[in-house]
Amino acid sequence: MNITFPDEKSRYITCTSMNGVKVKIGPLTGVIPGNLLTITLLGYSDRAGLVPIPGTQISLSHTITPSETGNSVEKVIGTWPQNIKPIGDGSVLIGFTINGVGNNVLVPVKLSNTAGQWCDEV
């Protein structure tokens, strides 16, 4: 199962995430309705994912429905002021588990423009 970001047109998490990061997980093969999907997010102040930012960690749980088995699931995780904006131009680790099996990906974040303004300042 893969993790992708449908709202992002580049390899970065950008200002399109001001309402949270949209995460797409799937296809959900080998899962059954009622399985628990847990998505996690943790922000880092650096691009290498070495310096976690306190207070940015969040998790979201979702029970798999019959229509989702074999398909993908899209969920939005995080809020701008608490989980996204503090990351600035660092990185974010997004992960998921279903029945103890999962995957994660470290993605660079770019929340400022060339003038140094943040997404919510433009």
N, CA, C and O atoms as a GROMACS GRO file, in nm:
protein
  488
    1MET      N    1   0.084  -0.119   0.000
    1MET     CA    2   0.000   0.000   0.000
    1MET      C    3   0.088   0.124   0.000
    1MET      O    4   0.188   0.131   0.072
    2ASN      N    5   0.051   0.220  -0.079
    2ASN     CA    6   0.129   0.343  -0.095
    2ASN      C    7   0.063   0.460  -0.025
    2ASN      O    8  -0.057   0.460   0.002
    3ILE      N    9   0.145   0.561   0.004
    3ILE     CA   10   0.097   0.689   0.057
    3ILE      C   11   0.125   0.794  -0.051
    3ILE      O   12   0.239   0.809  -0.096
    4THR      N   13   0.022   0.865  -0.092
    4THR     CA   14   0.038   0.976  -0.186
    4THR      C   15  -0.037   1.098  -0.132
    4THR      O   16  -0.112   1.089  -0.036
    5PHE      N   17  -0.014   1.211  -0.196
    5PHE     CA   18  -0.071   1.338  -0.152
    5PHE      C   19  -0.143   1.402  -0.271
    5PHE      O   20  -0.081   1.476  -0.347
    6PRO      N   21  -0.274   1.376  -0.287
    6PRO     CA   22  -0.348   1.417  -0.406
    6PRO      C   23  -0.350   1.567  -0.433
    6PRO      O   24  -0.363   1.608  -0.549
    7ASP      N   25  -0.339   1.651  -0.332
    7ASP     CA   26  -0.345   1.796  -0.353
    7ASP      C   27  -0.212   1.855  -0.395
    7ASP      O   28  -0.207   1.972  -0.435
    8GLU      N   29  -0.106   1.779  -0.387
    8GLU     CA   30   0.027   1.834  -0.415
    8GLU      C   31   0.067   1.807  -0.560
    8GLU      O   32   0.054   1.695  -0.610
    9LYS      N   33   0.116   1.911  -0.626
    9LYS     CA   34   0.159   1.900  -0.766
    9LYS      C   35   0.310   1.882  -0.777
    9LYS      O   36   0.362   1.858  -0.886
   10SER      N   37   0.379   1.892  -0.666
   10SER     CA   38   0.524   1.874  -0.664
   10SER      C   39   0.558   1.768  -0.562
   10SER      O   40   0.469   1.703  -0.507
   11ARG      N   41   0.686   1.750  -0.535
   11ARG     CA   42   0.726   1.651  -0.435
   11ARG      C   43   0.729   1.711  -0.295
   11ARG      O   44   0.781   1.648  -0.203
   12TYR      N   45   0.675   1.831  -0.278
   12TYR     CA   46   0.671   1.901  -0.150
   12TYR      C   47   0.529   1.910  -0.096
   12TYR      O   48   0.432   1.910  -0.173
   13ILE      N   49   0.516   1.919   0.036
   13ILE     CA   50   0.392   1.963   0.100
   13ILE      C   51   0.399   2.115   0.097
   13ILE      O   52   0.497   2.173   0.143
   14THR      N   53   0.296   2.180   0.043
   14THR     CA   54   0.298   2.324   0.022
   14THR      C   55   0.177   2.392   0.086
   14THR      O   56   0.110   2.334   0.171
   15CYS      N   57   0.151   2.513   0.043
   15CYS     CA   58   0.040   2.591   0.097
   15CYS      C   59  -0.097   2.529   0.069
   15CYS      O   60  -0.196   2.571   0.129
   16THR      N   61  -0.106   2.430  -0.019
   16THR     CA   62  -0.234   2.362  -0.038
   16THR      C   63  -0.275   2.287   0.088
   16THR      O   64  -0.389   2.241   0.098
   17SER      N   65  -0.184   2.276   0.184
   17SER     CA   66  -0.212   2.202   0.308
   17SER      C   67  -0.255   2.292   0.423
   17SER      O   68  -0.249   2.251   0.538
   18MET      N   69  -0.298   2.414   0.392
   18MET     CA   70  -0.341   2.504   0.500
   18MET      C   71  -0.463   2.451   0.574
   18MET      O   72  -0.488   2.492   0.688
   19ASN      N   73  -0.539   2.362   0.511
   19ASN     CA   74  -0.654   2.302   0.578
   19ASN      C   75  -0.625   2.158   0.621
   19ASN      O   76  -0.717   2.080   0.644
   20GLY      N   77  -0.496   2.124   0.632
   20GLY     CA   78  -0.454   1.989   0.667
   20GLY      C   79  -0.393   1.921   0.546
   20GLY      O   80  -0.411   1.966   0.433
   21VAL      N   81  -0.320   1.813   0.570
   21VAL     CA   82  -0.254   1.739   0.463
   21VAL      C   83  -0.348   1.629   0.416
   21VAL      O   84  -0.387   1.542   0.494
   22LYS      N   85  -0.384   1.632   0.287
   22LYS     CA   86  -0.467   1.525   0.231
   22LYS      C   87  -0.376   1.407   0.197
   22LYS      O   88  -0.279   1.420   0.122
   23VAL      N   89  -0.409   1.293   0.254
   23VAL     CA   90  -0.330   1.171   0.239
   23VAL      C   91  -0.416   1.066   0.170
   23VAL      O   92  -0.532   1.046   0.208
   24LYS      N   93  -0.360   1.000   0.070
   24LYS     CA   94  -0.428   0.890   0.002
   24LYS      C   95  -0.348   0.762   0.028
   24LYS      O   96  -0.228   0.757   0.000
   25ILE      N   97  -0.416   0.661   0.080
   25ILE     CA   98  -0.352   0.535   0.112
   25ILE      C   99  -0.421   0.423   0.035
   25ILE      O  100  -0.544   0.412   0.037
   26GLY      N  101  -0.342   0.343  -0.033
   26GLY     CA  102  -0.403   0.232  -0.104
   26GLY      C  103  -0.324   0.190  -0.225
   26GLY      O  104  -0.216   0.242  -0.252
   27PRO      N  105  -0.378   0.098  -0.298
   27PRO     CA  106  -0.508   0.032  -0.274
   27PRO      C  107  -0.504  -0.058  -0.151
   27PRO      O  108  -0.402  -0.118  -0.118
   28LEU      N  109  -0.619  -0.066  -0.084
   28LEU     CA  110  -0.631  -0.143   0.040
   28LEU      C  111  -0.656  -0.290   0.007
   28LEU      O  112  -0.770  -0.336   0.007
   29THR      N  113  -0.549  -0.362  -0.021
   29THR     CA  114  -0.561  -0.505  -0.050
   29THR      C  115  -0.530  -0.584   0.077
   29THR      O  116  -0.443  -0.546   0.156
   30GLY      N  117  -0.602  -0.693   0.096
   30GLY     CA  118  -0.579  -0.777   0.212
   30GLY      C  119  -0.639  -0.725   0.341
   30GLY      O  120  -0.607  -0.776   0.448
   31VAL      N  121  -0.724  -0.626   0.332
   31VAL     CA  122  -0.792  -0.575   0.452
   31VAL      C  123  -0.940  -0.610   0.443
   31VAL      O  124  -0.993  -0.634   0.335
   32ILE      N  125  -1.005  -0.612   0.557
   32ILE     CA  126  -1.148  -0.641   0.560
   32ILE      C  127  -1.221  -0.528   0.631
   32ILE      O  128  -1.161  -0.455   0.711
   33PRO      N  129  -1.349  -0.512   0.602
   33PRO     CA  130  -1.426  -0.411   0.673
   33PRO      C  131  -1.414  -0.429   0.824
   33PRO      O  132  -1.419  -0.541   0.875
   34GLY      N  133  -1.397  -0.319   0.893
   34GLY     CA  134  -1.381  -0.321   1.038
   34GLY      C  135  -1.237  -0.309   1.082
   34GLY      O  136  -1.211  -0.279   1.198
   35ASN      N  137  -1.141  -0.333   0.989
   35ASN     CA  138  -1.000  -0.313   1.024
   35ASN      C  139  -0.977  -0.166   1.058
   35ASN      O  140  -1.044  -0.078   1.005
   36LEU      N  141  -0.882  -0.142   1.147
   36LEU     CA  142  -0.854  -0.006   1.191
   36LEU      C  143  -0.732   0.050   1.117
   36LEU      O  144  -0.624  -0.007   1.121
   37LEU      N  145  -0.752   0.162   1.050
   37LEU     CA  146  -0.646   0.237   0.983
   37LEU      C  147  -0.605   0.352   1.075
   37LEU      O  148  -0.690   0.429   1.119
   38THR      N  149  -0.477   0.362   1.104
   38THR     CA  150  -0.425   0.474   1.184
   38THR      C  151  -0.324   0.549   1.100
   38THR      O  152  -0.228   0.491   1.049
   39ILE      N  153  -0.345   0.680   1.085
   39ILE     CA  154  -0.254   0.768   1.011
   39ILE      C  155  -0.185   0.858   1.111
   39ILE      O  156  -0.249   0.912   1.201
   40THR      N  157  -0.053   0.877   1.096
   40THR     CA  158   0.022   0.963   1.186
   40THR      C  159   0.097   1.070   1.109
   40THR      O  160   0.132   1.052   0.992
   41LEU      N  161   0.121   1.182   1.174
   41LEU     CA  162   0.196   1.294   1.118
   41LEU      C  163   0.288   1.347   1.226
   41LEU      O  164   0.247   1.363   1.341
   42LEU      N  165   0.413   1.374   1.189
   42LEU     CA  166   0.509   1.437   1.280
   42LEU      C  167   0.596   1.532   1.199
   42LEU      O  168   0.657   1.492   1.100
   43GLY      N  169   0.602   1.658   1.243
   43GLY     CA  170   0.681   1.759   1.173
   43GLY      C  171   0.824   1.764   1.223
   43GLY      O  172   0.852   1.739   1.340
   44TYR      N  173   0.915   1.799   1.130
   44TYR     CA  174   1.057   1.815   1.161
   44TYR      C  175   1.104   1.950   1.112
   44TYR      O  176   1.057   1.999   1.009
   45SER      N  177   1.196   2.012   1.184
   45SER     CA  178   1.245   2.144   1.145
   45SER      C  179   1.349   2.138   1.034
   45SER      O  180   1.386   2.240   0.978
   46ASP      N  181   1.397   2.018   1.003
   46ASP     CA  182   1.498   2.002   0.899
   46ASP      C  183   1.445   1.908   0.790
   46ASP      O  184   1.349   1.834   0.814
   47ARG      N  185   1.506   1.911   0.673
   47ARG     CA  186   1.462   1.829   0.561
   47ARG      C  187   1.499   1.682   0.577
   47ARG      O  188   1.438   1.595   0.514
   48ALA      N  189   1.599   1.652   0.661
   48ALA     CA  190   1.644   1.514   0.680
   48ALA      C  191   1.558   1.437   0.782
   48ALA      O  192   1.574   1.316   0.796
   49GLY      N  193   1.469   1.506   0.851
   49GLY     CA  194   1.385   1.439   0.950
   49GLY      C  195   1.460   1.398   1.076
   49GLY      O  196   1.435   1.291   1.131
   50LEU      N  197   1.552   1.483   1.120
   50LEU     CA  198   1.633   1.452   1.238
   50LEU      C  199   1.590   1.528   1.363
   50LEU      O  200   1.617   1.484   1.474
   51VAL      N  201   1.523   1.645   1.345
   51VAL     CA  202   1.489   1.731   1.459
   51VAL      C  203   1.336   1.746   1.466
   51VAL      O  204   1.279   1.834   1.401
   52PRO      N  205   1.269   1.660   1.546
   52PRO     CA  206   1.123   1.669   1.556
   52PRO      C  207   1.079   1.799   1.622
   52PRO      O  208   1.149   1.855   1.707
   53ILE      N  209   0.963   1.846   1.581
   53ILE     CA  210   0.906   1.969   1.637
   53ILE      C  211   0.801   1.930   1.741
   53ILE      O  212   0.699   1.871   1.707
   54PRO      N  213   0.825   1.964   1.869
   54PRO     CA  214   0.727   1.931   1.973
   54PRO      C  215   0.590   1.991   1.941
   54PRO      O  216   0.580   2.106   1.895
   55GLY      N  217   0.486   1.913   1.965
   55GLY     CA  218   0.350   1.961   1.946
   55GLY      C  219   0.292   1.940   1.808
   55GLY      O  220   0.174   1.966   1.786
   56THR      N  221   0.373   1.892   1.711
   56THR     CA  222   0.321   1.873   1.576
   56THR      C  223   0.266   1.732   1.554
   56THR      O  224   0.197   1.708   1.455
   57GLN      N  225   0.295   1.639   1.644
   57GLN     CA  226   0.251   1.501   1.624
   57GLN      C  227   0.100   1.489   1.642
   57GLN      O  228   0.041   1.545   1.734
   58ILE      N  229   0.039   1.414   1.550
   58ILE     CA  230  -0.105   1.389   1.557
   58ILE      C  231  -0.132   1.254   1.493
   58ILE      O  232  -0.058   1.209   1.406
   59SER      N  233  -0.241   1.191   1.536
   59SER     CA  234  -0.282   1.067   1.471
   59SER      C  235  -0.433   1.071   1.447
   59SER      O  236  -0.507   1.142   1.515
   60LEU      N  237  -0.474   0.994   1.349
   60LEU     CA  238  -0.614   0.988   1.308
   60LEU      C  239  -0.649   0.842   1.288
   60LEU      O  240  -0.574   0.770   1.221
   61SER      N  241  -0.760   0.797   1.344
   61SER     CA  242  -0.803   0.659   1.326
   61SER      C  243  -0.929   0.653   1.242
   61SER      O  244  -1.015   0.741   1.250
   62HIS      N  245  -0.939   0.549   1.160
   62HIS     CA  246  -1.053   0.531   1.071
   62HIS      C  247  -1.083   0.382   1.057
   62HIS      O  248  -0.991   0.303   1.036
   63THR      N  249  -1.209   0.345   1.068
   63THR     CA  250  -1.250   0.206   1.050
   63THR      C  251  -1.281   0.182   0.903
   63THR      O  252  -1.360   0.254   0.843
   64ILE      N  253  -1.217   0.081   0.845
   64ILE     CA  254  -1.234   0.050   0.703
   64ILE      C  255  -1.378   0.003   0.677
   64ILE      O  256  -1.431  -0.082   0.749
   65THR      N  257  -1.439   0.059   0.574
   65THR     CA  258  -1.576   0.025   0.535
   65THR      C  259  -1.574  -0.077   0.420
   65THR      O  260  -1.471  -0.094   0.355
   66PRO      N  261  -1.686  -0.144   0.397
   66PRO     CA  262  -1.690  -0.241   0.286
   66PRO      C  263  -1.654  -0.180   0.150
   66PRO      O  264  -1.588  -0.245   0.069
   67SER      N  265  -1.696  -0.057   0.124
   67SER     CA  266  -1.668   0.005  -0.006
   67SER      C  267  -1.521   0.044  -0.022
   67SER      O  268  -1.476   0.069  -0.134
   68GLU      N  269  -1.446   0.050   0.086
   68GLU     CA  270  -1.304   0.090   0.079
   68GLU      C  271  -1.210  -0.028   0.054
   68GLU      O  272  -1.098  -0.008   0.008
   69THR      N  273  -1.253  -0.150   0.084
   69THR     CA  274  -1.164  -0.265   0.063
   69THR      C  275  -1.133  -0.279  -0.085
   69THR      O  276  -1.224  -0.277  -0.168
   70GLY      N  277  -1.006  -0.294  -0.117
   70GLY     CA  278  -0.962  -0.303  -0.256
   70GLY      C  279  -0.943  -0.168  -0.322
   70GLY      O  280  -0.887  -0.161  -0.432
   71ASN      N  281  -0.988  -0.063  -0.259
   71ASN     CA  282  -0.975   0.073  -0.312
   71ASN      C  283  -0.877   0.153  -0.227
   71ASN      O  284  -0.807   0.097  -0.143
   72SER      N  285  -0.872   0.282  -0.249
   72SER     CA  286  -0.789   0.372  -0.169
   72SER      C  287  -0.876   0.454  -0.076
   72SER      O  288  -0.995   0.472  -0.099
   73VAL      N  289  -0.815   0.503   0.030
   73VAL     CA  290  -0.881   0.589   0.128
   73VAL      C  291  -0.811   0.724   0.128
   73VAL      O  292  -0.688   0.730   0.130
   74GLU      N  293  -0.888   0.832   0.127
   74GLU     CA  294  -0.833   0.967   0.139
   74GLU      C  295  -0.880   1.028   0.270
   74GLU      O  296  -1.000   1.027   0.300
   75LYS      N  297  -0.787   1.081   0.345
   75LYS     CA  298  -0.817   1.148   0.472
   75LYS      C  299  -0.732   1.274   0.483
   75LYS      O  300  -0.625   1.283   0.423
   76VAL      N  301  -0.781   1.370   0.558
   76VAL     CA  302  -0.706   1.493   0.586
   76VAL      C  303  -0.661   1.487   0.731
   76VAL      O  304  -0.741   1.461   0.821
   77ILE      N  305  -0.531   1.511   0.752
   77ILE     CA  306  -0.476   1.505   0.888
   77ILE      C  307  -0.403   1.635   0.919
   77ILE      O  308  -0.334   1.691   0.834
   78GLY      N  309  -0.419   1.682   1.040
   78GLY     CA  310  -0.348   1.800   1.087
   78GLY      C  311  -0.426   1.930   1.070
   78GLY      O  312  -0.516   1.940   0.987
   79THR      N  313  -0.388   2.028   1.152
   79THR     CA  314  -0.445   2.162   1.141
   79THR      C  315  -0.330   2.259   1.114
   79THR      O  316  -0.216   2.235   1.155
   80TRP      N  317  -0.360   2.368   1.047
   80TRP     CA  318  -0.258   2.466   1.011
   80TRP      C  319  -0.182   2.520   1.132
   80TRP      O  320  -0.060   2.510   1.135
   81PRO      N  321  -0.252   2.578   1.233
   81PRO     CA  322  -0.176   2.643   1.340
   81PRO      C  323  -0.094   2.547   1.425
   81PRO      O  324   0.015   2.582   1.469
   82GLN      N  325  -0.146   2.427   1.450
   82GLN     CA  326  -0.078   2.336   1.544
   82GLN      C  327   0.020   2.240   1.475
   82GLN      O  328   0.131   2.221   1.523
   83ASN      N  329  -0.021   2.180   1.363
   83ASN     CA  330   0.057   2.071   1.307
   83ASN      C  331   0.133   2.105   1.179
   83ASN      O  332   0.234   2.040   1.150
   84ILE      N  333   0.089   2.203   1.100
   84ILE     CA  334   0.149   2.229   0.970
   84ILE      C  335   0.241   2.351   0.972
   84ILE      O  336   0.359   2.339   0.938
   85LYS      N  337   0.191   2.468   1.011
   85LYS     CA  338   0.271   2.591   1.007
   85LYS      C  339   0.402   2.582   1.084
   85LYS      O  340   0.503   2.634   1.036
   86PRO      N  341   0.408   2.518   1.202
   86PRO     CA  342   0.535   2.512   1.274
   86PRO      C  343   0.648   2.441   1.197
   86PRO      O  344   0.765   2.459   1.229
   87ILE      N  345   0.612   2.362   1.097
   87ILE     CA  346   0.713   2.289   1.019
   87ILE      C  347   0.792   2.384   0.930
   87ILE      O  348   0.909   2.359   0.902
   88GLY      N  349   0.729   2.493   0.885
   88GLY     CA  350   0.798   2.590   0.801
   88GLY      C  351   0.853   2.528   0.675
   88GLY      O  352   0.777   2.476   0.593
   89ASP      N  353   0.983   2.532   0.658
   89ASP     CA  354   1.047   2.472   0.541
   89ASP      C  355   1.128   2.350   0.583
   89ASP      O  356   1.243   2.333   0.542
   90GLY      N  357   1.067   2.266   0.664
   90GLY     CA  358   1.132   2.144   0.714
   90GLY      C  359   1.083   2.021   0.639
   90GLY      O  360   1.090   2.015   0.516
   91SER      N  361   1.034   1.923   0.715
   91SER     CA  362   0.981   1.801   0.655
   91SER      C  363   0.874   1.742   0.745
   91SER      O  364   0.860   1.782   0.861
   92VAL      N  365   0.799   1.649   0.691
   92VAL     CA  366   0.694   1.583   0.768
   92VAL      C  367   0.702   1.433   0.742
   92VAL      O  368   0.721   1.388   0.629
   93LEU      N  369   0.687   1.356   0.850
   93LEU     CA  370   0.681   1.211   0.839
   93LEU      C  371   0.535   1.172   0.851
   93LEU      O  372   0.471   1.194   0.953
   94ILE      N  373   0.482   1.113   0.744
   94ILE     CA  374   0.345   1.065   0.742
   94ILE      C  375   0.350   0.913   0.736
   94ILE      O  376   0.422   0.855   0.655
   95GLY      N  377   0.274   0.850   0.823
   95GLY     CA  378   0.274   0.705   0.825
   95GLY      C  379   0.134   0.650   0.845
   95GLY      O  380   0.041   0.723   0.881
   96PHE      N  381   0.119   0.519   0.821
   96PHE     CA  382  -0.008   0.454   0.848
   96PHE      C  383   0.017   0.310   0.890
   96PHE      O  384   0.119   0.251   0.856
   97THR      N  385  -0.078   0.256   0.964
   97THR     CA  386  -0.081   0.114   0.996
   97THR      C  387  -0.223   0.062   0.982
   97THR      O  388  -0.320   0.132   1.011
   98ILE      N  389  -0.232  -0.062   0.937
   98ILE     CA  390  -0.359  -0.136   0.936
   98ILE      C  391  -0.324  -0.273   0.992
   98ILE      O  392  -0.247  -0.348   0.932
   99ASN      N  393  -0.382  -0.304   1.107
   99ASN     CA  394  -0.353  -0.432   1.173
   99ASN      C  395  -0.203  -0.453   1.194
   99ASN      O  396  -0.153  -0.564   1.175
  100GLY      N  397  -0.132  -0.349   1.231
  100GLY     CA  398   0.009  -0.360   1.262
  100GLY      C  399   0.103  -0.356   1.142
  100GLY      O  400   0.224  -0.356   1.160
  101VAL      N  401   0.049  -0.352   1.021
  101VAL     CA  402   0.131  -0.344   0.901
  101VAL      C  403   0.116  -0.206   0.842
  101VAL      O  404   0.005  -0.153   0.835
  102GLY      N  405   0.228  -0.146   0.798
  102GLY     CA  406   0.214  -0.012   0.745
  102GLY      C  407   0.332   0.034   0.664
  102GLY      O  408   0.414  -0.045   0.617
  103ASN      N  409   0.338   0.164   0.650
  103ASN     CA  410   0.439   0.229   0.568
  103ASN      C  411   0.450   0.372   0.617
  103ASN      O  412   0.359   0.423   0.683
  104ASN      N  413   0.561   0.438   0.586
  104ASN     CA  414   0.572   0.581   0.614
  104ASN      C  415   0.662   0.645   0.510
  104ASN      O  416   0.740   0.578   0.442
  105VAL      N  417   0.649   0.776   0.499
  105VAL     CA  418   0.727   0.851   0.401
  105VAL      C  419   0.763   0.987   0.461
  105VAL      O  420   0.681   1.052   0.525
  106LEU      N  421   0.888   1.028   0.440
  106LEU     CA  422   0.934   1.160   0.483
  106LEU      C  423   0.926   1.252   0.362
  106LEU      O  424   0.985   1.225   0.257
  107VAL      N  425   0.852   1.362   0.376
  107VAL     CA  426   0.825   1.452   0.265
  107VAL      C  427   0.874   1.593   0.300
  107VAL      O  428   0.846   1.642   0.409
  108PRO      N  429   0.948   1.659   0.210
  108PRO     CA  430   0.988   1.797   0.236
  108PRO      C  431   0.866   1.890   0.238
  108PRO      O  432   0.766   1.866   0.170
  109VAL      N  433   0.877   1.995   0.318
  109VAL     CA  434   0.769   2.093   0.332
  109VAL      C  435   0.823   2.229   0.290
  109VAL      O  436   0.934   2.267   0.328
  110LYS      N  437   0.744   2.303   0.213
  110LYS     CA  438   0.782   2.438   0.167
  110LYS      C  439   0.662   2.529   0.189
  110LYS      O  440   0.569   2.530   0.108
  111LEU      N  441   0.664   2.606   0.298
  111LEU     CA  442   0.550   2.690   0.333
  111LEU      C  443   0.580   2.840   0.321
  111LEU      O  444   0.501   2.923   0.365
  112SER      N  445   0.694   2.874   0.260
  112SER     CA  446   0.724   3.016   0.240
  112SER      C  447   0.754   3.040   0.092
  112SER      O  448   0.794   2.949   0.019
  113ASN      N  449   0.732   3.165   0.049
  113ASN     CA  450   0.762   3.199  -0.090
  113ASN      C  451   0.901   3.262  -0.098
  113ASN      O  452   0.971   3.272   0.002
  114THR      N  453   0.941   3.305  -0.217
  114THR     CA  454   1.076   3.361  -0.234
  114THR      C  455   1.097   3.489  -0.156
  114THR      O  456   1.211   3.528  -0.130
  115ALA      N  457   0.989   3.557  -0.118
  115ALA     CA  458   1.000   3.678  -0.038
  115ALA      C  459   1.004   3.649   0.112
  115ALA      O  460   1.014   3.740   0.194
  116GLY      N  461   0.997   3.521   0.149
  116GLY     CA  462   1.001   3.483   0.290
  116GLY      C  463   0.868   3.492   0.360
  116GLY      O  464   0.863   3.483   0.483
  117GLN      N  465   0.759   3.509   0.285
  117GLN     CA  466   0.626   3.516   0.346
  117GLN      C  467   0.568   3.377   0.362
  117GLN      O  468   0.586   3.291   0.275
  118TRP      N  469   0.498   3.354   0.475
  118TRP     CA  470   0.430   3.226   0.498
  118TRP      C  471   0.299   3.223   0.423
  118TRP      O  472   0.245   3.327   0.384
  119CYS      N  473   0.248   3.105   0.402
  119CYS     CA  474   0.123   3.084   0.327
  119CYS      C  475   0.009   3.173   0.374
  119CYS      O  476  -0.065   3.229   0.293
  120ASP      N  477  -0.005   3.187   0.504
  120ASP     CA  478  -0.117   3.265   0.558
  120ASP      C  479  -0.088   3.415   0.564
  120ASP      O  480  -0.169   3.491   0.616
  121GLU      N  481   0.025   3.458   0.512
  121GLU     CA  482   0.060   3.600   0.508
  121GLU      C  483   0.043   3.660   0.369
  121GLU      O  484   0.053   3.781   0.352
  122VAL      N  485   0.017   3.575   0.272
  122VAL     CA  486   0.009   3.621   0.133
  122VAL      C  487  -0.134   3.651   0.095
  122VAL      O  488  -0.161   3.692  -0.018
   0.00000   0.00000   0.00000
